[in-house]
Amino acid sequence: MPQTLKEVQLRTKGILPVQKLKLLRELGIISSDEKYPILEDQFQPNSIDLRLGEVAYRVRCSFLPENDTVHDKVEKLRMYEVPITDGAVLEQNCVYIIPLLEKLKMPRSNATIQKALFNGNEEASEVKLGSVETLSAKANPKSSTGRLDVFTRVITDYSHRFEEITPGYEGGLYLEVVPKSFSIKVKTGQRLNQLRVRHGFEVLSDQDLLRVHGSDPLLFNEEQKPVSMEKIKVNQGLFMSVHLKGKKGEIIGYKAKKHNNYIDLDHIGHYEVDEFWEPIYANQNDQLILEPEAFYIFASKERIRVPAHLACEMMAYDTGSGELRTHYAGFFDSGFGGSVEDKGARAVLEVRSHDVPFMIEDGQTMFSMQFEPNAERPDFVYGDEIESNYQGQDLKLGKHFKEP
């Protein structure tokens, strides 16, 4: 007897939640190398973790394939290859391309997709998916990747943009990896990036953001009270600032040290902070001059929370306001910051000033948060239930370092 027919219609725009991502796996839209089946713990509330494959290619430079496949481009630019199944060190400031274990077969249209699945008794089970809009995808580094100053970007065949996967894409995923401050030891199966799938593309307007904040606060001040409607700043997103104020002797940031050892990504809570980081202490001026090309970790002045029906992305700094990069890892899952009673969590900023010294001051606007609705509420959210590393965080280094 056939199993029960599973038919799902995507009727609302937004980021697909975990339960729908698992359906895409059943449909073969998201798949992986046969030797490395997709694992349950790869699924996050609004995304799926992507895993490193078996080899890293050292290439001469970064690139976009445009009119070529990534494989063909790598063949033209490769210097040598490094097997990583048993682990290998990627050297600081070198460019590597690593094929990922996951693959995509994105539908070209919003027509119904279906696939017959068979169990051991060859009893047919059918899954059907229909959508109102086409499906696209976007990748981001994971939080721990950005906090190690590892620059990563997903590349796809014939693409003219990093991180973005267009409707109808069918093929492999490749990760550009450039360790900046520290060399890193990587291994097959490790997860540096995550992928979210969008049904259409819908961003909350400023008016919608204000309405949500008025009834379900998104942003809290230093006294952990909701920011008033008169003081909250929105302009194509929700603006936030940097925290540089503190008592004498209080650490308000970290600066990466140079000429240090490599970091093994398998070692969690392992490394001494002072071997890799120079603490930055609060001063009476509540300001700091950033050295060109040095890498810093700071925290936001405000605390943010992401309700279960939303997800958000930290948007790149506007270069019209200064030559800064304020983050590498910019995606916040539903549930980040907890409930209204939890009063949110600080966002961690990964900051680098380019070309010239640049002064920043406490409370200076540094970035914005762009919120997107979920197509539906995820079955679980970011937090203790899935052992999330950065829930309720203040200023916090990556998970590879011992708690100071």
KEKE-3310 file (N, C-alpha, C; in steps of 0.2 Angstrom, whole numbers, plus 5000, padded with zeros to 4 digits):
npx = (5004:5003:5011:5005:5000:5010:5007:5011:5008:5016:5011:5013:5025:5042:5056:5060:5056:5063:5055:5051:5063:5067:5058:5062:5074:5069:5063:5074:5079:5088:5102:5116:5133:5134:5141:5141:5128:5114:5113:5103:5106:5111:5101:5095:5084:5080:5088:5101:5115:5131:5143:5160:5169:5180:5192:5204:5207:5221:5221:5226:5220:5204:5188:5174:5164:5155:5154:5157:5160:5163:5172:5180:5185:5193:5203:5210:5216:5222:5234:5239:5232:5224:5221:5208:5202:5207:5210:5218:5229:5225:5233:5236:5229:5229:5220:5208:5198:5184:5175:5159:5149:5136:5123:5112:5096:5087:5070:5065:5053:5038:5029:5021:5031:5036:5040:5043:5046:5054:5053:5061:5052:5048:5037:5027:5029:5024:5029:5023:5026:5020:5021:5019:5028:5044:5058:5073:5090:5101:5117:5127:5141:5144:5142:5153:5163:5165:5169:5182:5188:5188:5187:5174:5164:5151:5151:5144:5141:5143:5139:5137:5137:5142:5137:5123:5110:5101:5084:5081:5094:5106:5117:5133:5140:5152:5165:5173:5187:5196:5208:5210:5216:5221:5228:5220:5215:5206:5193:5185:5167:5166:5158:5156:5148:5131:5115:5100:5083:5073:5056:5050:5054:5054:5054:5053:5045:5049:5038:5031:5041:5041:5028:5028:5038:5032:5022:5028:5043:5058:5070:5081:5087:5102:5098:5090:5077:5063:5067:5062:5048:5050:5064:5069:5078:5075:5077:5075:5078:5083:5092:5108:5120:5137:5145:5156:5158:5162:5166:5181:5194:5186:5183:5180:5181:5190:5206:5214:5228:5244:5255:5253:5249:5240:5222:5213:5198:5191:5193:5184:5181:5194:5206:5217:5213:5222:5232:5229:5222:5221:5215:5204:5202:5189:5189:5190:5186:5177:5179:5188:5202:5204:5216:5222:5217:5218:5210:5195:5184:5169:5154:5136:5128:5115:5102:5096:5081:5074:5059:5049:5042:5050:5065:5082:5095:5111:5116:5128:5140:5137:5147:5148:5148:5160:5175:5173:5172:5159:5155:5156:5148:5132:5118:5103:5095:5077:5071:5083:5090:5079:5064:5053:5054:5067:5074:5083:5098:5115:5122:5136:5150:5161:5174:5183:5194:5197:5211:5213:5217:5203:5191:5180:5166:5157:5141:5140:5132:5132:5128:5114:5099:5090:5075:5066:5051:5046:5041:5032:5030:5045:5048:5056:5066:5080:5091:5092:5087:5092:5105:5112:5126:5127:5117:5109:5120:5133:5147:5157:5168:5173:5167:5178:5187:5192:5182:5184)
npy = (4994:5011:5024:5038:5052:5067:5083:5100:5117:5132:5147:5159:5173:5173:5168:5151:5140:5128:5116:5116:5116:5104:5097:5101:5094:5080:5081:5082:5094:5100:5092:5080:5073:5056:5049:5056:5059:5071:5078:5078:5088:5098:5107:5122:5135:5143:5140:5130:5121:5121:5110:5107:5099:5087:5091:5105:5119:5128:5144:5157:5169:5178:5176:5178:5167:5170:5167:5154:5138:5135:5125:5124:5137:5136:5127:5134:5143:5137:5133:5122:5107:5103:5089:5087:5078:5072:5083:5098:5112:5129:5142:5159:5173:5167:5161:5150:5137:5127:5113:5110:5099:5098:5100:5108:5109:5119:5123:5129:5136:5141:5130:5115:5103:5087:5071:5054:5043:5029:5015:5002:4991:4994:5002:5015:5032:5048:5065:5081:5098:5114:5131:5149:5159:5159:5149:5155:5157:5161:5163:5164:5167:5157:5162:5159:5158:5171:5178:5173:5180:5174:5175:5171:5165:5160:5152:5149:5140:5149:5162:5179:5185:5184:5173:5172:5162:5159:5157:5141:5136:5123:5112:5111:5118:5130:5135:5150:5153:5163:5164:5177:5184:5173:5158:5143:5126:5115:5103:5089:5090:5100:5115:5130:5139:5144:5141:5149:5148:5156:5160:5169:5186:5196:5210:5218:5233:5250:5256:5244:5238:5247:5245:5232:5233:5241:5233:5221:5221:5224:5230:5235:5246:5251:5250:5240:5241:5243:5252:5268:5273:5286:5287:5276:5271:5270:5266:5259:5248:5243:5253:5251:5254:5255:5249:5257:5261:5260:5255:5259:5249:5239:5228:5232:5228:5218:5216:5208:5198:5198:5186:5173:5156:5143:5140:5126:5121:5111:5111:5116:5129:5129:5137:5149:5166:5177:5173:5175:5187:5205:5213:5227:5241:5251:5269:5286:5294:5287:5283:5277:5275:5266:5255:5254:5240:5232:5219:5219:5215:5220:5225:5228:5243:5243:5230:5216:5207:5194:5190:5175:5174:5181:5184:5190:5200:5207:5221:5227:5239:5256:5264:5277:5283:5280:5271:5256:5239:5231:5218:5200:5189:5189:5184:5182:5170:5166:5169:5173:5181:5179:5179:5193:5195:5191:5202:5203:5202:5207:5212:5205:5214:5213:5221:5230:5243:5251:5256:5269:5276:5276:5285:5279:5281:5279:5274:5277:5276:5261:5250:5241:5232:5221:5215:5200:5192:5175:5161:5153:5150:5143:5126:5125:5137:5148:5145:5138:5126:5120:5121:5133:5144:5157:5163:5176:5184:5195:5205:5194:5182:5170:5153:5144:5149:5150:5154:5171)
npz = (5000:4996:5005:5014:5005:5004:5002:4999:4999:4996:5001:5006:5005:5010:5021:5020:5033:5045:5044:5031:5024:5027:5019:5006:5006:5005:4993:4984:4981:4989:4991:4994:4994:4991:5000:5012:5019:5022:5038:5053:5062:5055:5051:5055:5063:5052:5041:5033:5038:5028:5022:5022:5008:5002:4998:4996:4985:4982:4975:4964:4965:4970:4962:4951:4942:4931:4915:4915:4922:4940:4942:4930:4931:4942:4938:4929:4938:4949:4960:4969:4976:4992:5001:5013:5021:5032:5039:5037:5036:5032:5025:5032:5024:5011:4996:4995:4987:4990:4986:4991:5001:4999:4987:4975:4967:4960:4958:4942:4940:4947:4946:4951:4960:4961:4968:4968:4981:4988:5000:5009:5005:4993:4993:4987:4990:4990:4987:4986:4980:4979:4973:4975:4972:4964:4970:4978:4984:4998:5005:5020:5030:5045:5062:5070:5061:5056:5067:5069:5059:5047:5030:5020:5005:4996:4980:4964:4949:4933:4939:4943:4955:4972:4985:4982:4975:4961:4955:4948:4948:4946:4952:4959:4975:4980:4991:4994:5003:5014:5026:5037:5049:5057:5053:5049:5054:5045:5041:5032:5032:5041:5046:5039:5033:5030:5023:5017:5011:5000:4998:4985:4988:5001:5011:5027:5028:5033:5040:5044:5052:5063:5067:5072:5082:5091:5096:5099:5105:5097:5099:5112:5125:5134:5147:5146:5142:5131:5116:5114:5103:5098:5097:5091:5076:5059:5042:5028:5035:5052:5062:5071:5085:5090:5105:5116:5129:5146:5163:5171:5167:5161:5148:5132:5119:5107:5099:5085:5087:5079:5069:5075:5081:5072:5071:5076:5070:5076:5089:5102:5114:5118:5116:5123:5127:5127:5119:5106:5105:5109:5122:5123:5132:5141:5140:5145:5135:5128:5115:5100:5090:5075:5068:5052:5042:5053:5064:5073:5087:5092:5102:5100:5105:5108:5112:5104:5098:5089:5083:5082:5070:5061:5053:5052:5044:5046:5038:5026:5029:5025:5013:5011:5023:5029:5028:5032:5036:5044:5047:5045:5046:5045:5048:5057:5065:5068:5084:5090:5103:5112:5121:5124:5138:5140:5135:5124:5115:5113:5097:5089:5082:5069:5064:5052:5047:5032:5022:5029:5045:5057:5066:5079:5089:5105:5104:5090:5075:5066:5058:5050:5053:5043:5041:5037:5033:5039:5029:5036:5054:5061:5067:5078:5087:5088:5101:5118:5117:5105:5108:5105:5102:5105:5111:5120:5122:5126:5124:5115:5111:5098:5098:5099:5109:5126:5139:5145)
capx = (5000:5007:5011:5001:5003:5011:5007:5012:5008:5019:5007:5016:5032:5047:5061:5057:5058:5066:5051:5051:5069:5068:5054:5066:5078:5065:5061:5080:5081:5094:5105:5123:5137:5131:5145:5140:5121:5113:5112:5098:5108:5113:5095:5093:5077:5079:5094:5104:5123:5134:5149:5166:5171:5186:5199:5204:5211:5224:5221:5230:5216:5197:5185:5167:5164:5152:5152:5161:5159:5168:5178:5184:5189:5198:5208:5214:5219:5224:5242:5240:5227:5226:5216:5206:5198:5210:5212:5224:5230:5224:5237:5233:5229:5229:5214:5206:5191:5183:5169:5155:5146:5129:5121:5106:5093:5082:5065:5065:5047:5034:5025:5021:5036:5034:5045:5041:5051:5053:5056:5064:5048:5046:5030:5028:5027:5024:5029:5022:5027:5018:5023:5016:5033:5050:5063:5080:5093:5106:5122:5130:5145:5141:5144:5160:5167:5166:5173:5189:5191:5189:5182:5171:5159:5148:5151:5140:5143:5140:5136:5141:5137:5143:5132:5116:5108:5096:5079:5083:5101:5107:5124:5137:5141:5159:5166:5180:5189:5202:5209:5214:5220:5223:5228:5215:5215:5199:5192:5179:5161:5165:5153:5158:5143:5124:5111:5093:5080:5067:5050:5049:5058:5049:5058:5048:5046:5050:5032:5030:5046:5039:5022:5031:5042:5027:5018:5033:5049:5064:5077:5081:5093:5107:5094:5086:5070:5062:5069:5055:5046:5053:5071:5071:5080:5073:5078:5076:5081:5083:5099:5110:5126:5143:5146:5162:5158:5162:5169:5188:5196:5181:5184:5174:5182:5196:5210:5217:5236:5248:5260:5251:5248:5234:5217:5210:5191:5188:5194:5179:5183:5201:5212:5218:5211:5227:5237:5226:5218:5223:5209:5203:5198:5186:5193:5186:5184:5172:5181:5194:5205:5205:5221:5220:5217:5218:5203:5192:5178:5165:5147:5132:5126:5108:5101:5091:5078:5071:5053:5048:5039:5054:5073:5085:5102:5115:5118:5135:5141:5137:5154:5147:5149:5166:5178:5173:5168:5157:5153:5156:5143:5126:5111:5101:5089:5071:5072:5089:5088:5074:5057:5053:5056:5074:5077:5087:5106:5119:5125:5144:5153:5168:5176:5190:5195:5202:5215:5215:5214:5196:5189:5173:5164:5152:5134:5140:5128:5137:5125:5107:5096:5085:5070:5062:5046:5046:5035:5028:5034:5049:5046:5060:5069:5087:5091:5095:5084:5096:5112:5115:5132:5128:5110:5109:5127:5136:5153:5159:5173:5170:5167:5184:5191:5190:5178:5189)
capy = (5000:5017:5028:5044:5057:5073:5089:5106:5123:5138:5152:5166:5174:5173:5163:5144:5137:5121:5110:5116:5114:5096:5094:5101:5088:5075:5082:5082:5101:5100:5085:5080:5068:5050:5046:5061:5061:5077:5076:5082:5094:5104:5111:5128:5137:5146:5139:5123:5122:5118:5106:5107:5093:5083:5094:5113:5121:5135:5147:5163:5175:5177:5176:5176:5163:5173:5163:5148:5134:5136:5120:5127:5143:5134:5123:5140:5148:5133:5132:5115:5105:5101:5085:5089:5073:5070:5089:5102:5120:5134:5147:5165:5177:5163:5160:5143:5136:5121:5111:5108:5092:5099:5102:5111:5108:5123:5123:5135:5140:5139:5125:5110:5099:5081:5066:5047:5040:5022:5012:4995:4986:4997:5005:5022:5038:5054:5072:5087:5105:5119:5137:5154:5162:5155:5149:5157:5155:5166:5160:5168:5164:5156:5167:5158:5159:5178:5180:5171:5183:5170:5178:5166:5167:5154:5153:5144:5140:5155:5167:5185:5187:5179:5171:5172:5157:5161:5151:5136:5134:5116:5111:5111:5124:5130:5140:5153:5153:5166:5166:5184:5185:5167:5152:5138:5119:5113:5095:5087:5090:5106:5120:5137:5144:5142:5143:5150:5147:5161:5159:5176:5190:5201:5214:5222:5241:5254:5256:5237:5237:5251:5242:5226:5235:5244:5228:5215:5225:5221:5233:5237:5250:5249:5249:5234:5243:5244:5258:5272:5275:5292:5286:5270:5273:5265:5268:5253:5243:5245:5255:5250:5257:5252:5250:5258:5264:5256:5257:5259:5242:5235:5226:5234:5225:5214:5217:5202:5199:5196:5181:5168:5150:5141:5137:5120:5122:5105:5113:5121:5131:5127:5142:5155:5172:5182:5171:5178:5194:5210:5217:5234:5243:5257:5275:5291:5298:5283:5283:5273:5275:5260:5255:5252:5233:5228:5216:5221:5213:5224:5223:5233:5246:5240:5223:5215:5201:5192:5186:5168:5175:5185:5183:5196:5200:5213:5224:5230:5246:5261:5266:5284:5285:5278:5265:5251:5233:5229:5211:5195:5184:5193:5182:5180:5166:5167:5167:5176:5186:5176:5182:5200:5195:5190:5208:5203:5200:5211:5209:5206:5217:5211:5227:5232:5249:5250:5261:5275:5276:5279:5285:5277:5284:5276:5276:5279:5271:5256:5245:5241:5225:5221:5210:5197:5187:5168:5159:5151:5149:5137:5121:5127:5143:5149:5146:5133:5119:5117:5122:5139:5146:5164:5166:5180:5186:5202:5205:5187:5179:5164:5147:5141:5152:5149:5160:5175)
capz = (5000:4996:5011:5014:5000:5007:4997:5003:4995:4999:4999:5008:5004:5016:5022:5022:5040:5045:5042:5024:5022:5027:5013:5000:5006:5003:4986:4981:4979:4993:4992:4996:4992:4994:5006:5017:5019:5026:5045:5056:5066:5050:5050:5059:5062:5045:5037:5033:5037:5023:5025:5018:5005:5003:4995:4996:4980:4983:4969:4964:4967:4970:4955:4949:4936:4925:4909:4916:4929:4945:4941:4925:4933:4947:4934:4926:4943:4954:4961:4971:4980:4998:5004:5020:5024:5039:5042:5034:5038:5027:5028:5032:5018:5005:4994:4994:4984:4993:4985:4997:5001:4997:4980:4974:4961:4962:4952:4937:4940:4953:4945:4956:4960:4964:4968:4971:4986:4990:5006:5008:5002:4987:4993:4985:4994:4985:4990:4981:4982:4974:4976:4972:4969:4963:4976:4977:4990:5000:5009:5024:5035:5052:5067:5073:5055:5055:5073:5068:5054:5041:5025:5016:5001:4992:4973:4960:4941:4929:4943:4943:4962:4977:4990:4979:4971:4958:4953:4942:4948:4947:4952:4966:4979:4981:4996:4994:5010:5015:5033:5037:5055:5059:5049:5052:5052:5043:5040:5029:5036:5046:5043:5039:5030:5030:5017:5018:5005:5000:4993:4984:4992:5005:5016:5030:5027:5039:5044:5047:5058:5068:5070:5075:5088:5095:5100:5100:5104:5093:5101:5119:5126:5139:5153:5144:5141:5124:5114:5112:5096:5096:5097:5086:5069:5053:5035:5024:5040:5059:5064:5078:5085:5093:5112:5118:5135:5151:5169:5171:5167:5158:5141:5127:5113:5106:5093:5084:5087:5073:5070:5080:5079:5069:5076:5074:5071:5080:5096:5105:5121:5119:5116:5128:5123:5126:5114:5100:5106:5113:5125:5122:5138:5141:5142:5147:5129:5124:5107:5098:5083:5072:5064:5045:5041:5059:5064:5079:5089:5097:5103:5099:5111:5109:5112:5098:5098:5083:5085:5079:5064:5057:5053:5049:5041:5047:5032:5025:5031:5020:5013:5011:5030:5032:5024:5037:5035:5051:5049:5040:5047:5046:5048:5063:5065:5072:5091:5093:5109:5116:5122:5126:5145:5140:5134:5118:5116:5109:5091:5089:5076:5066:5061:5049:5044:5026:5020:5033:5052:5057:5073:5081:5096:5108:5101:5083:5070:5063:5054:5050:5052:5038:5043:5032:5037:5037:5026:5042:5060:5062:5072:5083:5086:5091:5109:5122:5114:5100:5110:5101:5105:5106:5114:5126:5122:5127:5120:5115:5105:5095:5102:5100:5114:5133:5142:5149)
cpx = (5004:5006:5007:5004:5004:5011:5007:5012:5011:5015:5009:5023:5036:5052:5058:5060:5060:5062:5051:5057:5070:5064:5058:5071:5075:5064:5068:5082:5087:5096:5112:5126:5134:5135:5144:5132:5120:5111:5107:5100:5111:5107:5095:5086:5075:5084:5096:5112:5126:5141:5154:5167:5177:5193:5198:5209:5214:5224:5224:5226:5208:5194:5178:5167:5161:5149:5156:5158:5165:5174:5182:5188:5195:5204:5213:5219:5223:5232:5243:5233:5229:5220:5215:5202:5200:5212:5218:5224:5229:5228:5234:5234:5230:5222:5213:5199:5190:5176:5165:5151:5139:5128:5114:5103:5086:5077:5066:5059:5044:5028:5026:5027:5034:5040:5042:5047:5049:5056:5058:5059:5045:5039:5031:5026:5028:5024:5028:5023:5025:5020:5020:5022:5039:5054:5070:5083:5099:5110:5125:5136:5142:5145:5152:5165:5169:5170:5180:5192:5193:5184:5180:5165:5157:5148:5147:5142:5139:5137:5140:5140:5139:5137:5125:5115:5101:5091:5082:5090:5101:5114:5127:5138:5149:5160:5173:5181:5196:5203:5213:5218:5224:5223:5223:5216:5207:5199:5185:5173:5161:5161:5155:5153:5136:5120:5103:5090:5074:5062:5048:5054:5054:5053:5053:5050:5047:5044:5030:5035:5043:5033:5024:5034:5037:5023:5023:5040:5055:5070:5076:5088:5097:5103:5089:5079:5069:5064:5062:5054:5049:5061:5074:5072:5079:5074:5080:5080:5081:5091:5101:5117:5131:5143:5153:5163:5158:5166:5177:5190:5192:5183:5178:5175:5189:5199:5214:5225:5238:5253:5259:5250:5241:5229:5214:5202:5188:5188:5189:5181:5190:5207:5212:5217:5217:5233:5235:5223:5221:5217:5209:5199:5195:5190:5188:5183:5178:5173:5187:5196:5207:5211:5219:5222:5218:5210:5201:5185:5175:5158:5143:5130:5119:5108:5095:5088:5075:5065:5053:5046:5044:5061:5076:5092:5105:5118:5125:5135:5141:5144:5154:5148:5155:5169:5179:5169:5166:5155:5155:5150:5137:5119:5109:5094:5083:5073:5078:5087:5083:5068:5058:5055:5064:5078:5083:5094:5109:5121:5132:5146:5160:5170:5183:5190:5199:5205:5218:5213:5207:5194:5181:5172:5158:5145:5134:5136:5133:5134:5117:5105:5090:5081:5066:5057:5048:5040:5030:5033:5038:5047:5050:5064:5076:5087:5094:5093:5089:5104:5115:5120:5131:5121:5112:5116:5128:5142:5156:5163:5170:5171:5173:5189:5188:5186:5183:5186)
cpy = (5006:5021:5035:5049:5064:5078:5095:5112:5128:5144:5159:5167:5174:5168:5156:5142:5130:5116:5110:5114:5107:5093:5095:5096:5082:5075:5082:5089:5102:5093:5085:5074:5061:5047:5050:5063:5067:5075:5081:5088:5099:5109:5116:5130:5140:5145:5131:5124:5118:5116:5106:5100:5090:5086:5102:5114:5128:5138:5154:5169:5173:5178:5176:5172:5166:5169:5157:5144:5136:5131:5122:5133:5141:5130:5129:5143:5144:5133:5125:5114:5102:5096:5087:5084:5071:5077:5092:5109:5124:5140:5154:5169:5174:5162:5153:5142:5128:5119:5109:5102:5093:5102:5105:5109:5112:5123:5130:5139:5138:5134:5119:5105:5092:5075:5059:5045:5033:5019:5005:4990:4989:5000:5012:5027:5044:5061:5077:5093:5109:5126:5143:5158:5157:5155:5151:5156:5160:5162:5166:5164:5163:5161:5166:5159:5167:5181:5177:5175:5179:5172:5172:5168:5161:5156:5148:5145:5146:5161:5173:5189:5182:5178:5170:5166:5158:5155:5147:5134:5127:5114:5111:5118:5124:5136:5143:5154:5157:5168:5172:5185:5179:5162:5147:5131:5117:5105:5094:5087:5096:5111:5127:5142:5140:5145:5144:5150:5152:5159:5167:5180:5196:5204:5218:5230:5244:5254:5249:5236:5241:5248:5236:5228:5238:5239:5222:5218:5221:5224:5236:5241:5247:5247:5243:5235:5244:5251:5262:5273:5281:5291:5280:5273:5268:5269:5263:5248:5247:5247:5253:5253:5253:5254:5251:5261:5259:5258:5256:5251:5237:5234:5228:5231:5221:5216:5211:5203:5196:5190:5176:5161:5149:5139:5131:5121:5116:5107:5118:5123:5129:5132:5148:5162:5176:5179:5174:5185:5198:5213:5224:5237:5250:5263:5281:5295:5294:5283:5279:5274:5269:5260:5252:5244:5229:5225:5217:5217:5218:5222:5229:5236:5244:5233:5222:5208:5200:5187:5180:5169:5178:5182:5189:5195:5207:5215:5227:5237:5251:5265:5274:5287:5283:5272:5259:5245:5231:5222:5206:5190:5188:5191:5180:5176:5168:5165:5170:5181:5184:5180:5190:5200:5194:5197:5208:5201:5205:5208:5210:5209:5215:5217:5228:5238:5248:5257:5267:5273:5279:5279:5283:5280:5280:5279:5278:5273:5267:5252:5245:5234:5225:5214:5207:5192:5180:5166:5156:5150:5143:5133:5122:5133:5143:5149:5139:5126:5116:5119:5128:5142:5153:5167:5170:5183:5193:5202:5198:5185:5173:5158:5143:5143:5150:5155:5164:5175)
cpz = (5000:5003:5009:5009:5004:5002:5001:4997:4999:4996:5001:5007:5010:5015:5024:5029:5040:5043:5034:5021:5022:5021:5007:5000:5003:4995:4981:4978:4983:4993:4994:4993:4995:5000:5012:5017:5024:5033:5048:5059:5061:5049:5056:5058:5055:5040:5038:5033:5031:5025:5020:5015:5007:5001:4995:4990:4982:4976:4970:4966:4967:4963:4956:4942:4930:4920:4909:4922:4934:4944:4936:4927:4938:4943:4931:4932:4949:4954:4964:4975:4987:5001:5011:5024:5031:5042:5038:5036:5032:5029:5027:5026:5011:5003:4992:4991:4987:4990:4991:4996:4998:4990:4980:4967:4961:4956:4948:4937:4946:4952:4950:4954:4963:4963:4971:4975:4987:4996:5004:5005:4996:4987:4992:4989:4990:4989:4985:4984:4977:4978:4972:4968:4968:4969:4974:4984:4992:5005:5014:5028:5041:5056:5069:5067:5055:5061:5073:5062:5048:5036:5020:5011:4997:4984:4969:4953:4938:4933:4942:4950:4967:4982:4988:4974:4968:4956:4947:4943:4949:4946:4959:4969:4980:4986:4995:5001:5011:5023:5033:5043:5057:5054:5053:5050:5051:5041:5036:5034:5040:5042:5044:5037:5031:5025:5019:5011:5005:4995:4991:4988:4995:5011:5020:5029:5034:5044:5047:5053:5064:5071:5074:5082:5093:5099:5102:5100:5101:5096:5108:5120:5132:5146:5152:5144:5133:5122:5112:5105:5093:5094:5092:5079:5064:5047:5031:5029:5047:5061:5071:5078:5089:5101:5114:5125:5141:5157:5167:5171:5164:5151:5137:5120:5113:5099:5091:5084:5080:5074:5076:5077:5075:5074:5072:5075:5075:5087:5099:5112:5123:5120:5121:5124:5122:5122:5107:5100:5111:5116:5124:5128:5137:5143:5143:5141:5126:5117:5106:5091:5080:5068:5057:5045:5047:5060:5072:5080:5094:5098:5102:5105:5113:5110:5107:5100:5091:5084:5080:5072:5059:5058:5051:5047:5043:5040:5032:5027:5025:5019:5012:5018:5033:5029:5030:5034:5043:5052:5043:5040:5049:5047:5055:5063:5070:5079:5094:5098:5113:5116:5124:5134:5145:5138:5129:5120:5111:5102:5091:5082:5075:5062:5058:5046:5038:5024:5025:5040:5053:5064:5074:5088:5099:5106:5094:5079:5066:5057:5054:5050:5047:5039:5037:5036:5035:5034:5031:5048:5060:5067:5078:5082:5089:5098:5112:5119:5109:5102:5106:5105:5108:5109:5120:5127:5123:5122:5120:5109:5103:5100:5103:5106:5121:5135:5146:5156)
residu = (MET:PRO:GLN:THR:LEU:LYS:GLU:VAL:GLN:LEU:ARG:THR:LYS:GLY:ILE:LEU:PRO:VAL:GLN:LYS:LEU:LYS:LEU:LEU:ARG:GLU:LEU:GLY:ILE:ILE:SER:SER:ASP:GLU:LYS:TYR:PRO:ILE:LEU:GLU:ASP:GLN:PHE:GLN:PRO:ASN:SER:ILE:ASP:LEU:ARG:LEU:GLY:GLU:VAL:ALA:TYR:ARG:VAL:ARG:CYS:SER:PHE:LEU:PRO:GLU:ASN:ASP:THR:VAL:HIS:ASP:LYS:VAL:GLU:LYS:LEU:ARG:MET:TYR:GLU:VAL:PRO:ILE:THR:ASP:GLY:ALA:VAL:LEU:GLU:GLN:ASN:CYS:VAL:TYR:ILE:ILE:PRO:LEU:LEU:GLU:LYS:LEU:LYS:MET:PRO:ARG:SER:ASN:ALA:THR:ILE:GLN:LYS:ALA:LEU:PHE:ASN:GLY:ASN:GLU:GLU:ALA:SER:GLU:VAL:LYS:LEU:GLY:SER:VAL:GLU:THR:LEU:SER:ALA:LYS:ALA:ASN:PRO:LYS:SER:SER:THR:GLY:ARG:LEU:ASP:VAL:PHE:THR:ARG:VAL:ILE:THR:ASP:TYR:SER:HIS:ARG:PHE:GLU:GLU:ILE:THR:PRO:GLY:TYR:GLU:GLY:GLY:LEU:TYR:LEU:GLU:VAL:VAL:PRO:LYS:SER:PHE:SER:ILE:LYS:VAL:LYS:THR:GLY:GLN:ARG:LEU:ASN:GLN:LEU:ARG:VAL:ARG:HIS:GLY:PHE:GLU:VAL:LEU:SER:ASP:GLN:ASP:LEU:LEU:ARG:VAL:HIS:GLY:SER:ASP:PRO:LEU:LEU:PHE:ASN:GLU:GLU:GLN:LYS:PRO:VAL:SER:MET:GLU:LYS:ILE:LYS:VAL:ASN:GLN:GLY:LEU:PHE:MET:SER:VAL:HIS:LEU:LYS:GLY:LYS:LYS:GLY:GLU:ILE:ILE:GLY:TYR:LYS:ALA:LYS:LYS:HIS:ASN:ASN:TYR:ILE:ASP:LEU:ASP:HIS:ILE:GLY:HIS:TYR:GLU:VAL:ASP:GLU:PHE:TRP:GLU:PRO:ILE:TYR:ALA:ASN:GLN:ASN:ASP:GLN:LEU:ILE:LEU:GLU:PRO:GLU:ALA:PHE:TYR:ILE:PHE:ALA:SER:LYS:GLU:ARG:ILE:ARG:VAL:PRO:ALA:HIS:LEU:ALA:CYS:GLU:MET:MET:ALA:TYR:ASP:THR:GLY:SER:GLY:GLU:LEU:ARG:THR:HIS:TYR:ALA:GLY:PHE:PHE:ASP:SER:GLY:PHE:GLY:GLY:SER:VAL:GLU:ASP:LYS:GLY:ALA:ARG:ALA:VAL:LEU:GLU:VAL:ARG:SER:HIS:ASP:VAL:PRO:PHE:MET:ILE:GLU:ASP:GLY:GLN:THR:MET:PHE:SER:MET:GLN:PHE:GLU:PRO:ASN:ALA:GLU:ARG:PRO:ASP:PHE:VAL:TYR:GLY:ASP:GLU:ILE:GLU:SER:ASN:TYR:GLN:GLY:GLN:ASP:LEU:LYS:LEU:GLY:LYS:HIS:PHE:LYS:GLU:PRO)
# end
